[in-house]
Amino acid sequence: MTSSRDLEVAPVAATTLGDLVRRRARAHPDREALVFPSERATYGAFAARVREFTRGLLGLGVQPGDRVGILLPASVDLLAMLVAATETGAIAVPVNARFKPVELAGVVTHSGMCVLVTAPPQAGEPDFVAVLRRTFPDGACRIVHLGGPGGPGLLSGAEFLAGCVDPAEAARAAASVRVRDPALLVYTSGTTAAPKGALLSHEALTRLADGIAHERMPLTAEDRVWTAIPLFHGGGITFALTCLTAGATFVHPRFFDPATTLDLLVRERVTIALAAFETIWLPVLDRPDFAEHDLRRIRVVMVVGVPERLRAMAARLPRAVHVSCVAMTESAAFLTLNRLDDPPDKRAETGGHPMPGMRCRVVDPTGADVPPGVAGELLFRGPNTFDGYFRDPDLTAQVFDDAGWFHTGDVVVADPDGRLTFVSRLKDMLKVGGENVAAAEVEGHLLTHPAVAIVAVVAAPDARYVEVPAAFVQLKPGHEVSEQDLIDHCVGRIASYRVPRYVRWVEEWPMSGTKIKKAVLRQWIADELAAAGITEAPKVRS
């Protein structure tokens, strides 16, 4: 079905990240742009910080195509350095602040970054310099220590700024940056693979931000947009760029803490809550003092989850419009997003329509398109699509076909109007005695138990069935339930081959950015069973 809205073609709004900042600063220099717990910046001040950092990077000899690593807590400096790197023609590489030496070494080495920018920690924060020294005792690249002292292999923030080039040289460098140039190299591991670097162009980032800000989730200058998504994560960066596009205010907690989030939402008069993941939003909604906070200003909430959970979360803030999405780093974040005027059932049950300019297909294993309502692999192409995996032409060739379609490895269903619903990863499918089992199907049923807060289902090895479902569960505060209780909750309600044979409790999830690392969970259960000498799961009654 085609609506009149689908026939309207909006002017293309593609620019560079630097131009986006300049335009906003010239139009509204005194408007508040960024809010973090201990600092704020207007659009004018933010643009000035970008200019200063651009001059400093050029003073270090950064050239077009170089990679500039950014290992900073969420802050004005992180976003300013990210944009500044692209103003030199280089590629910004936001580094996961949770990385330990092995992971950090992999990203620094694979990206070939010429400089890495970090800063001293605030109280309770990780000491990035100490981690870097453990990782690279002999040095690997130049390290800029913003706001901190210098030392062997370490350039102090003062030394960095003392080497700034002339403003005219910085202006010439920025003027030569092209819209199709790569701007970001975002490392993503998902749940099944080693980290790989996705190259995202200025066009991909700015066209997506424009589509969110003006077509899908219309923002105004009065909006104050909160997210706790880390700013080394593609989604967090996209949300910040969306605010810059709309001239709205971006509010970030620096580090997520559900104990302080409600006060922050009220104090900063937040109107848009981009929670994104239930692992972030549920701990906020479940706070015992939730009802004591006036959140009536929040008009939109974006969070993903199964329909039952989305409806339950929406009921907690009934005045707000709740939307969901299908998202991945390779589409610069949102691939699809509900429209605010979509019916409530469509917003709970689907991830919405593709973003402006994006085209999607759902295909069977032969590559043939499947009809609406039939699950298949998601393919997409369009302006927000990444340009390939850095230094991995073989993998890039595997995931892009000759017509330019990116093969996601995600299983989705399209409705008759073109809205997509995520089902599972192709590799998140279990093969239980020859029967295909989508982990998401089992997770969706377990979430209907009143004690279950978060659940992840993975494959456990089995001598008889090859593999069987194992459920890792985080309980709601104050609830208790046994392993057998949850198994009994499934028996007779879902097919016996889908019933979890093992249930394990989790208080802290292994995370990749904001995604649960299912590969780690699979290894946990496999190691446990091997150590106990268990080769075959207990049987369940039909």
C-alpha positions as CSV (number, residue, x, y, z in Angstrom):
1,M,0.0,0.0,0.0
2,T,1.3,3.5,-0.9
3,S,0.3,6.6,1.0
4,S,0.4,10.2,-0.2
5,R,3.2,10.7,2.3
6,D,5.3,8.0,0.6
7,L,4.9,9.9,-2.7
8,E,6.4,13.1,-1.3
9,V,10.1,13.5,-1.9
10,A,11.8,15.9,0.6
11,P,14.9,17.8,-0.5
12,V,18.1,15.9,0.3
13,A,19.7,17.3,3.4
14,A,23.3,16.0,3.3
15,T,26.3,17.9,4.6
16,T,29.5,17.4,6.6
17,L,29.5,17.1,10.3
18,G,31.5,20.3,10.6
19,D,29.1,22.2,8.4
20,L,26.2,21.0,10.5
21,V,27.9,22.5,13.6
22,R,28.7,25.7,11.8
23,R,25.2,26.2,10.5
24,R,23.7,25.8,13.9
25,A,26.2,28.0,15.7
26,R,25.7,30.8,13.2
27,A,21.9,30.6,13.5
28,H,21.7,30.2,17.3
29,P,25.1,30.8,19.0
30,D,23.6,31.3,22.4
31,R,21.1,28.3,22.4
32,E,22.0,25.5,24.8
33,A,23.3,22.6,22.7
34,L,24.8,20.0,25.0
35,V,24.2,19.1,28.7
36,F,26.4,16.7,30.8
37,P,26.4,16.4,34.6
38,S,29.3,18.8,35.1
39,E,29.3,20.9,32.0
40,R,27.1,22.6,29.4
41,A,27.8,24.2,26.1
42,T,25.9,26.5,23.7
43,Y,26.1,26.0,20.0
44,G,28.5,28.8,19.7
45,A,30.8,27.5,22.4
46,F,30.6,24.0,20.9
47,A,31.6,25.2,17.5
48,A,34.6,27.1,19.0
49,R,35.7,23.9,20.8
50,V,35.5,22.1,17.4
51,R,37.7,24.8,15.8
52,E,40.3,24.6,18.5
53,F,40.6,20.8,18.4
54,T,40.7,20.9,14.6
55,R,43.7,23.3,14.7
56,G,45.4,21.1,17.3
57,L,45.0,17.9,15.3
58,L,46.3,19.6,12.2
59,G,49.3,20.7,14.3
60,L,50.0,17.1,15.0
61,G,50.2,16.5,11.3
62,V,46.8,14.6,11.0
63,Q,46.0,14.1,7.3
64,P,42.9,13.2,5.3
65,G,42.2,9.5,5.6
66,D,44.1,9.2,8.9
67,R,42.3,7.6,11.8
68,V,41.9,9.6,15.1
69,G,41.0,7.5,18.1
70,I,38.8,8.9,20.8
71,L,38.8,7.2,24.2
72,L,36.8,9.7,26.4
73,P,33.8,9.6,28.7
74,A,30.6,11.1,27.2
75,S,31.4,14.8,27.2
76,V,31.5,18.0,25.2
77,D,35.2,17.2,24.4
78,L,34.2,13.8,23.0
79,L,31.7,15.2,20.6
80,A,33.9,18.2,19.7
81,M,36.9,15.9,19.0
82,L,34.8,13.6,16.9
83,V,33.7,16.5,14.7
84,A,37.2,18.0,14.7
85,A,38.8,14.8,13.4
86,T,36.4,14.9,10.4
87,E,37.2,18.6,9.8
88,T,40.8,17.6,9.0
89,G,39.6,15.0,6.5
90,A,40.5,12.2,9.0
91,I,38.2,9.5,10.2
92,A,37.1,9.6,13.9
93,V,37.3,6.2,15.7
94,P,35.2,6.3,18.9
95,V,36.7,3.6,21.3
96,N,34.5,1.6,23.7
97,A,35.2,3.0,27.1
98,R,34.6,-0.5,28.6
99,F,37.4,-2.1,26.6
100,K,40.2,-3.9,28.4
101,P,43.8,-4.3,27.0
102,V,43.1,-7.2,24.6
103,E,40.1,-5.5,23.0
104,L,41.8,-2.1,23.1
105,A,44.9,-3.5,21.4
106,G,42.7,-5.0,18.7
107,V,40.9,-1.8,17.8
108,V,44.0,0.4,17.9
109,T,46.0,-2.0,15.8
110,H,43.3,-2.8,13.3
111,S,42.3,0.9,12.7
112,G,45.9,2.0,12.4
113,M,45.0,5.2,14.3
114,C,47.8,7.9,14.2
115,V,46.7,9.6,17.4
116,L,44.5,8.6,20.3
117,V,42.8,11.3,22.5
118,T,42.0,10.5,26.1
119,A,41.6,12.4,29.4
120,P,42.1,12.0,33.2
121,P,39.3,10.3,35.0
122,Q,36.8,11.9,37.3
123,A,36.0,10.2,40.6
124,G,34.9,6.6,40.1
125,E,35.8,6.5,36.4
126,P,38.3,4.2,34.7
127,D,41.8,5.5,34.3
128,F,42.2,5.3,30.5
129,V,45.9,6.3,30.6
130,A,46.7,3.4,33.0
131,V,44.8,1.0,30.7
132,L,46.7,2.3,27.7
133,R,50.1,1.9,29.4
134,R,49.2,-1.7,30.3
135,T,48.1,-2.3,26.7
136,F,51.0,-0.6,25.0
137,P,54.0,-0.5,27.3
138,D,56.3,0.4,24.4
139,G,53.8,2.8,22.8
140,A,51.6,2.3,19.7
141,C,50.5,5.7,18.6
142,R,50.6,9.3,20.0
143,I,48.4,9.8,22.9
144,V,46.9,13.2,23.7
145,H,46.0,13.7,27.3
146,L,43.3,16.4,27.3
147,G,43.2,18.3,30.5
148,G,46.0,16.1,31.9
149,P,49.8,16.1,32.2
150,G,52.2,14.8,29.7
151,G,54.9,12.1,30.1
152,P,56.6,9.3,28.1
153,G,54.5,8.8,25.0
154,L,51.9,11.2,26.3
155,L,51.2,14.7,25.1
156,S,49.6,17.0,27.6
157,G,46.5,18.9,26.8
158,A,48.4,22.2,27.0
159,E,51.1,20.9,24.6
160,F,48.4,19.7,22.2
161,L,46.7,23.1,22.1
162,A,50.1,25.0,22.0
163,G,50.7,23.3,18.6
164,C,47.5,24.6,17.0
165,V,47.9,25.7,13.3
166,D,46.7,29.0,12.0
167,P,42.8,29.3,11.8
168,A,43.0,29.9,8.1
169,E,44.8,26.6,7.6
170,A,42.0,24.8,9.6
171,A,39.4,26.6,7.5
172,R,41.0,25.4,4.2
173,A,41.1,21.8,5.5
174,A,37.5,21.9,6.5
175,A,36.4,23.4,3.2
176,S,38.0,20.4,1.3
177,V,36.0,17.7,3.1
178,R,33.5,16.0,0.9
179,V,30.0,14.8,1.9
180,R,30.8,11.2,0.7
181,D,34.1,11.1,2.6
182,P,34.1,8.6,5.5
183,A,33.5,10.4,8.8
184,L,33.3,7.6,11.4
185,L,34.8,4.2,11.9
186,V,32.6,2.4,14.4
187,Y,33.6,-0.9,15.8
188,T,30.7,-3.3,16.2
189,S,30.6,-6.9,17.4
190,G,26.9,-7.5,17.8
191,T,26.3,-10.8,19.5
192,T,28.0,-13.4,17.3
193,A,31.2,-12.0,15.8
194,A,34.5,-10.4,16.6
195,P,34.6,-6.6,16.4
196,K,34.6,-5.2,12.9
197,G,34.9,-1.6,11.8
198,A,32.0,-0.1,9.9
199,L,32.8,3.0,7.8
200,L,30.1,5.7,7.9
201,S,30.1,8.7,5.6
202,H,29.1,12.3,6.4
203,E,26.2,11.8,4.1
204,A,25.0,8.6,5.9
205,L,25.1,10.3,9.3
206,T,23.6,13.7,8.3
207,R,20.8,12.3,6.1
208,L,19.7,9.9,8.8
209,A,19.8,12.7,11.4
210,D,17.7,14.9,9.2
211,G,15.2,12.1,8.6
212,I,14.8,11.6,12.3
213,A,14.7,15.3,13.2
214,H,12.3,16.4,10.5
215,E,10.3,13.5,9.2
216,R,10.0,10.6,11.7
217,M,10.3,12.3,15.1
218,P,9.8,16.0,14.4
219,L,11.9,17.9,16.9
220,T,11.8,21.6,17.7
221,A,14.3,24.0,19.3
222,E,12.3,23.5,22.5
223,D,12.9,19.8,22.7
224,R,15.4,18.4,25.2
225,V,16.5,15.0,24.2
226,W,17.9,12.5,26.8
227,T,19.8,9.3,26.1
228,A,22.1,7.2,28.1
229,I,23.5,5.3,25.1
230,P,27.3,5.6,25.2
231,L,28.8,8.0,22.8
232,F,31.2,5.4,21.4
233,H,28.0,3.7,20.2
234,G,26.6,4.5,16.7
235,G,23.2,5.1,18.2
236,G,24.4,7.6,20.8
237,I,26.3,9.6,18.2
238,T,23.3,9.6,15.9
239,F,21.1,11.0,18.6
240,A,23.6,13.8,19.3
241,L,23.7,14.6,15.5
242,T,19.9,14.6,15.4
243,C,19.8,17.3,18.1
244,L,22.3,19.4,16.2
245,T,20.2,19.0,13.1
246,A,17.1,20.2,14.8
247,G,18.7,22.8,17.0
248,A,17.4,20.9,20.1
249,T,19.3,20.3,23.4
250,F,21.1,17.0,23.9
251,V,21.2,15.7,27.5
252,H,23.5,12.9,28.5
253,P,24.3,11.4,32.0
254,R,28.0,10.7,31.1
255,F,27.6,7.3,32.7
256,F,24.2,5.6,33.1
257,D,22.9,5.2,36.7
258,P,19.2,4.3,37.1
259,A,19.4,5.7,40.6
260,T,20.0,9.3,39.3
261,T,18.1,9.1,36.0
262,L,14.7,10.2,37.2
263,D,16.0,13.3,38.9
264,L,18.0,14.1,35.7
265,L,14.9,13.8,33.5
266,V,12.9,16.1,35.7
267,R,15.7,18.6,36.4
268,E,16.6,19.0,32.7
269,R,13.0,19.2,31.5
270,V,13.5,16.3,29.1
271,T,10.8,16.0,26.4
272,I,12.3,13.1,24.3
273,A,13.6,9.9,26.1
274,L,15.7,7.8,23.7
275,A,16.2,4.9,26.1
276,A,16.7,2.5,23.1
277,F,17.2,-0.7,25.1
278,E,15.1,-2.2,27.9
279,T,18.3,-2.9,29.8
280,I,18.5,0.9,30.2
281,W,14.8,1.8,30.5
282,L,13.4,-1.0,32.7
283,P,15.7,-0.2,35.7
284,V,14.4,3.4,35.5
285,L,10.7,2.4,35.3
286,D,11.2,-0.1,38.1
287,R,12.6,2.4,40.6
288,P,10.5,2.4,43.8
289,D,10.3,6.2,43.6
290,F,9.2,6.3,39.9
291,A,5.7,7.7,40.7
292,E,7.2,10.5,42.8
293,H,8.7,12.1,39.7
294,D,6.8,14.4,37.3
295,L,7.6,13.2,33.8
296,R,4.7,14.8,32.1
297,R,7.0,16.8,29.8
298,I,8.2,13.6,28.1
299,R,6.2,13.4,24.8
300,V,8.1,10.6,23.0
301,V,9.9,7.5,24.3
302,M,12.0,5.3,22.0
303,V,12.7,1.7,23.2
304,V,12.8,-1.7,21.6
305,G,11.5,-5.0,23.0
306,V,8.9,-7.7,22.5
307,P,5.3,-6.4,22.1
308,E,4.2,-7.4,25.6
309,R,7.1,-5.6,27.2
310,L,6.6,-2.5,25.0
311,R,3.0,-2.2,26.0
312,A,3.8,-2.6,29.7
313,M,6.5,0.1,29.5
314,A,4.2,2.4,27.5
315,A,1.6,2.0,30.2
316,R,4.0,3.5,32.8
317,L,4.1,6.8,30.8
318,P,0.6,6.9,29.1
319,R,0.9,10.5,28.0
320,A,3.9,9.9,25.8
321,V,4.0,8.4,22.4
322,H,6.1,5.2,22.4
323,V,8.0,4.2,19.3
324,S,10.3,1.3,18.4
325,C,12.8,0.6,15.6
326,V,15.1,-1.7,13.7
327,A,18.6,-0.5,14.0
328,M,22.2,-1.5,13.4
329,T,25.6,0.2,13.0
330,E,25.6,-0.6,9.3
331,S,22.6,1.7,8.7
332,A,24.2,4.5,10.9
333,A,21.7,3.5,13.6
334,F,18.0,3.6,12.7
335,L,17.1,1.6,9.6
336,T,13.4,1.8,10.5
337,L,11.5,3.9,13.0
338,N,7.8,4.1,13.9
339,R,6.0,7.3,12.9
340,L,4.4,9.2,15.8
341,D,1.0,8.9,14.2
342,D,1.2,5.1,13.6
343,P,-1.5,3.2,15.5
344,P,-0.5,2.1,19.0
345,D,-0.6,-1.6,18.0
346,K,1.8,-1.0,15.1
347,R,4.1,0.9,17.3
348,A,4.2,-2.0,19.8
349,E,4.3,-4.8,17.3
350,T,6.6,-3.4,14.5
351,G,9.8,-1.4,14.2
352,G,8.1,1.0,11.7
353,H,8.8,2.0,8.1
354,P,12.3,2.4,6.6
355,M,13.9,5.8,7.1
356,P,13.6,8.3,4.2
357,G,15.6,7.1,1.2
358,M,16.2,3.6,2.5
359,R,14.9,0.5,0.6
360,C,14.4,-2.9,2.3
361,R,13.7,-6.4,1.1
362,V,12.8,-9.6,2.9
363,V,14.1,-12.7,1.1
364,D,14.2,-16.5,1.5
365,P,17.5,-18.5,1.3
366,T,17.3,-18.5,-2.5
367,G,17.2,-14.7,-2.6
368,A,13.6,-14.5,-3.7
369,D,11.4,-11.9,-2.0
370,V,8.9,-13.3,0.4
371,P,5.3,-12.0,0.9
372,P,4.2,-9.9,3.8
373,G,3.9,-11.8,7.0
374,V,6.6,-14.4,6.1
375,A,9.9,-14.3,7.9
376,G,13.1,-13.9,5.9
377,E,16.5,-12.3,5.8
378,L,16.6,-8.5,5.7
379,L,18.4,-6.7,2.9
380,F,18.8,-3.0,2.5
381,R,20.4,-0.2,0.6
382,G,20.2,3.6,0.4
383,P,22.0,6.7,1.5
384,N,22.4,5.8,5.2
385,T,24.1,2.5,4.4
386,F,27.7,2.1,5.6
387,D,30.5,2.0,3.0
388,G,32.0,-1.4,4.1
389,Y,34.1,-3.0,6.7
390,F,37.5,-1.2,7.2
391,R,40.4,-3.3,6.0
392,D,38.2,-6.3,5.3
393,P,37.4,-6.4,1.6
394,D,36.5,-10.1,1.8
395,L,33.9,-9.6,4.4
396,T,32.6,-6.5,2.6
397,A,32.2,-8.5,-0.6
398,Q,30.4,-11.3,1.3
399,V,27.7,-8.9,2.7
400,F,27.1,-6.7,-0.3
401,D,25.7,-8.3,-3.5
402,D,26.3,-7.1,-7.0
403,A,23.2,-4.8,-6.9
404,G,24.4,-3.1,-3.8
405,W,22.1,-4.7,-1.3
406,F,23.5,-5.3,2.2
407,H,22.7,-8.7,3.5
408,T,22.2,-8.2,7.3
409,G,21.9,-11.7,8.6
410,D,18.8,-10.5,10.5
411,V,15.5,-12.3,10.2
412,V,12.5,-9.9,10.0
413,V,8.9,-9.9,8.9
414,A,7.3,-7.1,6.8
415,D,3.6,-6.2,7.2
416,P,1.5,-5.2,4.2
417,D,2.3,-1.5,4.6
418,G,6.1,-2.1,4.7
419,R,6.7,-1.9,8.4
420,L,9.4,-4.3,9.6
421,T,9.6,-6.4,12.7
422,F,12.8,-7.9,14.0
423,V,12.6,-11.6,14.7
424,S,16.2,-12.8,15.3
425,R,19.7,-13.0,14.0
426,L,20.1,-15.8,11.4
427,K,22.8,-17.0,13.7
428,D,20.6,-16.5,16.7
429,M,18.6,-19.5,15.6
430,L,18.8,-22.8,17.4
431,K,18.6,-26.2,15.7
432,V,17.0,-28.5,18.3
433,G,16.7,-32.0,17.0
434,G,16.2,-30.7,13.5
435,E,13.7,-28.0,14.5
436,N,14.5,-24.4,14.0
437,V,14.0,-22.3,17.1
438,A,14.3,-18.5,17.1
439,A,15.7,-17.4,20.5
440,A,13.4,-14.3,20.4
441,E,10.4,-16.6,20.4
442,V,11.4,-18.3,23.6
443,E,12.5,-15.0,25.2
444,G,9.1,-13.4,24.3
445,H,7.3,-16.2,26.2
446,L,9.6,-16.1,29.3
447,L,9.0,-12.4,29.5
448,T,5.3,-13.0,30.2
449,H,6.3,-14.5,33.6
450,P,5.7,-11.8,36.2
451,A,9.1,-12.3,37.9
452,V,11.2,-12.0,34.7
453,A,12.9,-8.6,33.9
454,I,15.4,-9.5,31.2
455,V,16.1,-12.8,29.5
456,A,18.5,-14.0,26.8
457,V,18.2,-17.5,25.3
458,V,21.2,-19.2,23.7
459,A,22.1,-22.7,22.5
460,A,23.5,-25.2,25.0
461,P,25.3,-28.3,23.5
462,D,23.5,-31.6,23.7
463,A,24.4,-35.1,22.7
464,R,20.9,-36.1,21.7
465,Y,19.5,-32.9,20.1
466,V,22.8,-31.3,19.1
467,E,21.7,-28.1,21.0
468,V,18.9,-27.1,23.3
469,P,17.6,-23.8,24.6
470,A,19.3,-22.3,27.8
471,A,17.8,-19.2,29.3
472,F,19.8,-16.6,31.2
473,V,17.4,-14.5,33.4
474,Q,17.5,-11.4,35.4
475,L,14.6,-11.2,37.9
476,K,12.6,-8.1,38.8
477,P,13.5,-6.6,42.1
478,G,11.9,-8.3,45.0
479,H,10.8,-11.4,43.0
480,E,12.0,-15.0,43.5
481,V,11.4,-17.9,41.3
482,S,13.1,-21.3,40.7
483,E,14.6,-22.8,37.6
484,Q,11.8,-25.4,37.5
485,D,9.1,-22.6,37.9
486,L,10.3,-21.0,34.7
487,I,10.5,-24.3,32.9
488,D,7.0,-25.2,34.0
489,H,5.9,-21.7,32.8
490,C,6.9,-22.9,29.3
491,V,5.7,-26.5,29.3
492,G,2.4,-26.9,27.6
493,R,2.4,-23.3,26.4
494,I,5.1,-23.5,23.8
495,A,6.4,-26.5,21.8
496,S,8.5,-28.9,23.9
497,Y,11.6,-28.4,21.7
498,R,11.4,-24.7,22.5
499,V,11.3,-25.1,26.3
500,P,14.6,-24.1,28.0
501,R,16.3,-27.1,29.5
502,Y,18.5,-24.9,31.7
503,V,17.9,-21.6,33.4
504,R,20.7,-19.6,34.9
505,W,20.5,-16.3,36.9
506,V,22.3,-13.1,35.9
507,E,22.8,-9.9,37.8
508,E,25.3,-8.3,35.5
509,W,25.2,-9.0,31.8
510,P,28.2,-9.3,29.5
511,M,27.7,-6.4,27.2
512,S,28.9,-5.1,23.9
513,G,28.0,-1.4,24.0
514,T,24.3,-1.9,24.8
515,K,23.9,-5.4,23.4
516,I,24.0,-8.6,25.4
517,K,27.0,-10.7,24.3
518,K,25.2,-14.0,23.6
519,A,28.5,-15.6,22.5
520,V,29.7,-15.2,26.1
521,L,26.5,-16.7,27.5
522,R,26.9,-19.7,25.2
523,Q,30.4,-20.2,26.4
524,W,29.3,-19.9,30.0
525,I,26.7,-22.7,29.7
526,A,29.0,-24.9,27.6
527,D,31.9,-24.6,30.1
528,E,29.5,-25.3,33.0
529,L,28.1,-28.4,31.4
530,A,31.5,-29.7,30.4
531,A,32.9,-29.2,33.9
532,A,29.9,-31.1,35.3
533,G,30.2,-33.9,32.7
534,I,26.7,-33.2,31.5
535,T,26.2,-34.2,27.8
536,E,22.4,-34.6,27.6
537,A,19.8,-32.2,28.9
538,P,17.0,-33.4,31.2
539,K,13.8,-34.2,29.4
540,V,10.7,-32.1,29.7
541,R,7.2,-33.4,29.7
542,S,5.0,-32.6,26.7
